[in-house]
Amino acid sequence: MAEIENNKPGNKQKKFAFKKKTTRVDLTPMVDLGFLLITFFVFTTTLATPTVMNMNMPYDKVPPSDMICQSCALTVLLDKDNVIRYYEGMPSANAIAGETNFIDKGIREIILQKRKAVQKLKGTADDFVLIIKPSDVSTFQNFVDVLDEVTINGVKHYYTTEIDRADNKYLSAKAN
């Protein structure tokens, strides 16, 4: 309750000094939150590291020492609009040529048929060689899709190279 003091003229007034209370801030929850955030971001960045596919490129200073059997080779030319042009053997006048795309019965069926033909001819499908030649107008996604087909079909020997003059003639003749 409130107390009333009578101030008498003879009494001196007492001055009450306010005691300052010290404030203490507990930062333990803030430190815990900081460590939780650091742990979360470290964990999510380690999960988000990109993985890269290994690709072995030949050493260009030495000419190739492995000769390719002409009847064992299948050359795949990647063209625009997800079109794949292919021919069996080497680029010559009598090469068996065709056109396909990435549908279910597309390039996978062509690779499987060629593997069976090589196995019938040589006794083993290990001699089958796939030559991949992306054109300037093809997309990188098409190249990755063909490499996926290589992995799915278990092709042991495949090469990636640029399109040469014979292939350009073949592409321009097939486009007309």
Secondary structure, 3 states (H helix, E strand, C coil): CCCCCCCCCCCCCCCCCCCCCCCCCCCHHHHHHHHHHHHHHHHHHHHCCCCCCCCCCCCCCCCCCCCCCHHHEEEEEECCCCCEEEEECCCCCCCEEEEECCCCCCHHHHHHHHHHHHHHHHCCHHHCEEEEEECCCCCHHHHHHHHHHHHHHCCCEEEECCCCHHHHHHHHHHHC
